[in-house]
Amino acid sequence: MCCGVVRDELMVRVGPDAYQEALGQPCAREMDFIGRPLKGLVYVASEGLESDQSLRGWVDRDARYALSLPAK
């Protein structure tokens, strides 16, 4: 999985090493889809995705992490 949309937020898989840094970005928060934070995944509010540049930044970050994982 690379990324997805949940309601009006972007779900981004950043990985455990980049998790804290991602949470420090504007409009990012812990992904708590199952009622507790999932380390390595964040939600980005729609306000943080208003420009093409910000959306591309999150998707590029996500794609880099996904491509770094071993093939299944």
N, C-alpha and C positions, 0 to 999 in steps of 0.2 A: 504494500500500500504506500502510496506517495502522499496524497492529501485528499481532502474531501470537504463537503459543505454540510454543516449541521445547522438547521434553521437559517439564521442570517450571519453565521460565523464560519470562518475558514478553519478547518482542523488541519494542523500541520505536524508532521512527524519530523522532529528535529534531532532525535536521539538523546541518549542520556548525557553525553559529554557537552552538548550545546544547550541543554535544558535550562539551566539557570540564566544563561545569557539571553536566551529567547524570552524568558519571562520578564526580563528587564526592558524589553522593547515596548514602545507605546501600543496600547490596545491589546496586548497579549495577556492571557491568563491561563491558569492551570486547566487542563482538560479533565473534567470530572464526570465523564459520561456514565460511569457506573457508581457514582456516589462517593468516590475517593479519587484523588489525583493520580493520573497515569503518567509516570515519569517518562519523559522523552516525547510527549505529545502536548501541544498547546492549542488553545483556541485563539483566533485573532478576530476581534470585533470588526464589523463592516466599516466603522469609522477609520480603522487603520489600513483599509484597502481601497481608499477612494481614488488614489492615483494609480495609473498603470505601473509606474515604477515601484510603488510599495507592494502591490500584488505580485509583480514579477520577482521582487526580492524574496518574498516568502516562498513562492513556488520554486524558485531556483535553489533556495536553501534546502527545501524539502527534497527536491530531486537529487541534489548532491548526496544527501544522506542515504536516500533509498538506493542510489546507484553504488554506494560504497558497501552495501550488504552483500553477502554471498548469494548466489543464485539458488533458487529452490526448485 
